[in-house]
Amino acid sequence: MASTEEQIKKIISQYGGRATKRQIVKELKFSLAYVDFVCQSLLRKGKIIFLDGSYKTNHTGGEKQE
């Protein structure tokens, strides 16, 4: 089974490259708090971005340097 991070990126892609947290929760059937936790991790890694109330995949390909 794919990791939760991979599942979230796949859901964002399935929604046309843009999905709200509630859409992700509905698809995964996980709690809002857990989805928020994983999305925050993806944001820190630079894998997704948050814009205009929804998450988008980051197509730049690079990860943020820490």
Buried (B, 14 or more C-beta within 10 A) or exposed (E): EEEBBEBBBEBBEEBEEBBBBEBBBEBBEBEEEEBBEBBEBBBEEBBBBEEEEBBBBBEEEEEEEE
